[in-house]
Amino acid sequence: MTAPLSTARGGALAILDPDETDLLHTLDHIFTSWGTGAGAREILPPPVYPLGDLEKFDVYENFPQLQFVGGPLDVTGTPPVPVGGSFARDDTAPAILGLPHSTCYGAYLYCENRSVAPDTTLTLVNRCFRNENEYEGLRRLLSFHMREIVAVGSYEHTQDLNARFTDRIERFVKELGLDVVRRAAADPFFERDGGRALLQQLSPVKHEFQVDGLAIASVNTHRNFFGERCGITLDDTGEHAYTGCVAFGLERWLAVLGDRFAGDLPGARAAVTAADAATAP
C-alpha cells in the first residue's frame, strides 16, 4: 500500500512501498533495456535546471500551468521560518531554478552546441514535476519518474525510433492483457503561432497509449525544434538535428498494473518480466 505524504497538497506525493519499488525498478530496467538494445547510451540528468535552460524551450509560455520554480531563502535578515507549511513570498530570493515536467529536456541540453551522428540515441530517467489541478494517487502525482528513449539526429532516425517502439509497446501491453487505446495528443512543443505549430495541428506529433483515460506512455516527434534551440547539428550535413522521444510514466504503470493484477504486485512483476521476454525482437 502506498504511503501518501498528506501534508503535500492533499497526497500529491507518495512513498512507494517495497513491492511498488521492486515493480518500478523492474519496469525501468525493461524500458532501459529496450533503449540500450536499440543502441542508446544512458546519461544521468540533474533533477532541476537553470531557468534559462528551460526557458529556451518555451515551457513558461506553452506549459505555465504545470511549472514549479525555486530559489534560495533570503537570509539577509532574520532567518525566515515556514508558517502553516509554507514560506511567505518575501522570505525567498528570486527563483533561479526550474523543476522539469518532462525528462527529455536533459538529452537536448546534454547535446547542446555539439555535432552528433545522425543516429544518436540516448536514454535517461528523471523526476518530473507537474502542478496539476488534482492528484489521484499513483495515477497522477506532483512528482514522478519518467524514463525516456530519445533519438537525436536525422528525421528518418526519429521516425524509425517512434515506429519501432510503437510496435514494441503495443505488443508488450497486449501480452500483459491491458486494454490500451492509442490516441493523438496536442502538446505545444513549438511556438503556438509558428509554422511548426500549424504543422503539428495538421499532422499530430504526439501519440499517447492510454489505459482508462490515463497516458502511461507516448511517442513524440519534435522535428528540429530542439536542435535549433540547443544548436545541435549533424555530423554529415551540418544541419540542425531532429529529435523524437518515447516516454514512460513509471508510477502510472504501477497504477494500471495494480488494477490489472488486483493489487498482486509480485505477480505483476513476474508478468511484466515474462511479457518482455515474450515480445523481444
N, C-alpha and C positions, 0 to 999 in steps of 0.2 A: 504494500500500500504506500502511495506517495505521501511524503510528509510535507504539507504546504507551509510556506513562510507567510502566515496570515497577516503579519504586520506590513507586508509589501503589497499594497494596493489590492487587498482582498484575495490573497492567494495567487498573485500573478507570478510568483516564483515557486520552485519546488526543489526539494532534496530527494533525489532518486534513491529508492531502497536497493539492497544488494541484487535482487533479481532483475530489477529495472536497469541497474547499472551494467550487469552482465549482458543483458539483451542489447542495450545501446552499444556497448563495445563490440559485440558480435556483428551487429548491423554495420557499424562504422568500418570494421575490418573487411567485411564483404564489399562494401561500396568502394573502399580504398583499393582493394584488390582488383575490382573492375577497372579502375583508373590506371593502376600500375600495369595491368595486363594489356592496356591499350598504349603503353609507353609513357605514362605520366610519371613525372618526378614530384615527390612531395615537398612542400615548403610549409613553414610554420609562421603564421602572421601574428602580430600583436592583437590584443583584444580591443584596443582603441587606436584612433588615428588623429593626427593634427587636423583641425577643422578645414584647413586649406586643402588637404588631400581629398576629403570627401566633397568639398565644395566644387572642385573641378568636375565632378560627376553630376552636378545639378541636383543632388539629393535634397538640398534645402529648398529647392524650387518645386521639384516633382513629387517628393515624399515628405513634406514638412510635418504632416500629422503623425508620422511614425518615429520621429527622431528624438534621441536623447543626447544631450551635450553635458560636458562637465568641466570644472576648473577647480583650482585650489581654494581653500578657505582664506579669507582675508584676516591675517593675524597681526596687522599693523597696530591694532589697539588691544583691547581686552579680547582674549581668545573667545570666539563665539561658541555657543553650545546649542544643540538642537532643542527645539520646543515642540512638543506634540509630534515628534517623529520627523521633523524637517527643520532645515536652517532657513532663516529669513533671507530674502533676496540680497540685502546689503551685507550679509555675512560672507559672501563668496566673491572672489575676484572674477574678472571676465572669463567666460568659458573659452577654453583653448583646445579641447579635445572633443571628438565626435565618436559616439558609440555606433558601430556599423549595423545596419539592418540586414545586410547580406554578406556572405563570406567572400564572394569572388573578387571584391574590390582589392583584396590583398594581392591577388595574382597580377592585376594590372599595375599596381604600384611597385611590385617586385620587378616587373619588366620595364618600368618607366625609363625612357631615354636610352633604350637598348635596341639593338638589331637582333632579331630572333629568326630561327629556322622556320620555314613555312608550315612545319608540322609539330610545333611546340605544344606539349600537353603538360599541365600541372594539376596537382590535386592538393587540397587543403581543407582543414576543418577549423571552425572558429565559433565563438559565442556571438550570437546575433541578438540585437535588442530592438524591440518594437513597442511603441506606445499605442496599444490597441484600445478600442472603445470598451471592450470587455474581454475577460480572460476565461478560459474553460479548462482548467487543469492542464494535462499534458497536451491537449488538443491545441491550445493557444496560450502561450506564455510570454511574459515580458522579456525573458532571456532564455535562449535555447541553442542547441548545437545544430549547425548546418554543415554537412560535408558537400564539397563541390569538386567536380572534374571540369577543368577549364581548357579549352582549345584557344591558342593564340597563334595566328599565322595566316594562311590563305583562307579565302572564303570557302573553298572546297573542303579544306580541313575542318572548319567549323561545322559544315553541313554533314560531313561524314561522321563526326563525333555525335552530333544530335541524332542522326538516323540510327547509328549503332546502339546508342543507349536507350533510345525509344523502344527498339526491339527488345533489348535486354530487360528493361523494366517491365514491359508488357508480359514477357514470358515468366519473369520472376513472380509477379503478383498473381498471375493465373495459377502457377504452381502452388501458391500459398492459399488459393481459394478466396482471395479478396475481390470484392465487387468494385472494380475501378473504372472510372469514366475519364477519358482524355478530352480536355476542353481547352480551347484557345482562351488566352487571357490578354490583358492590355495594360501591362505596367509601362509607364512612360520612361523608358531608358533614355530617350532622346529629348531634345528641345521640343516643348509642346507645340510650338508654331513652326518648326523647321520642316524641311522637305522629308527628312527621315521619319519624323513623327507622322506625316501623312502616309508615307510608305508603310509604316507599321500598322496603320489602320486598314490599309488595303491588303496587306499580307502579314498576318499575325506573326510575331517574333517570339512568342512565349506560349508553350502548351503545358498545362498542369495535369497531373494524374491525381484525381480526386476520389476519396472514399467518403461516402455520406456527406458530400459537400466540402470536405477538408482536403486541401492540397498536401500530399505527402512527398511529391517530387515534381520537378519541372525540367523542361529542356528549353534553352533560351538562345536566341541569335541577336547579337548586338551590332552586326555589320562592323564598320570601322570606327564607331563612336569612341570606344575606349582607346583604340590605337591612336586616334588623333589627339584625344585629351591627354594621354600619357607620353606621346612622342615615341610610340613603339613602331618600329619599321621592320620590313622583311629583308633578310639577308640577300635574297636573289634579285629583288626588284627595287628595293629602297622605298616602296610604297608603305603607307600606314597599314598595320596589321588589322585583320578582322579577328573578332573574338566570339566565342559561344561557350555556354556552360550547362552542366547538368547538376541539379541541386537536390539534396535530400534533407528534409527536416527530421532529425533523428527522434526527438521526443514525440513528434506526430506519428511516426511509425510505431513507437511504443503504444500510443493510444489505440490505434486501429488494430494492432496485433493483440493487445489486451482484450479488446472486444471480440476479435475473431476466435481467440482461444479461451474465452470465458475466464480470463484472469490467470490462466496457467502459463506464466511467463517462461519457466524452464521448458515447457512443451513448445512454446512459441520459438524459443531459441533453437531447439532441436529442429523445428520445422524450417526455419529460415536457412540453417546450415544445409539441410537436405535439399531445399529448393535451389540454393545456389549451386550445389553440385549437379543437380538435375538439369539446370539451364545453362551450364557452362558452354562456351563456344566449342 
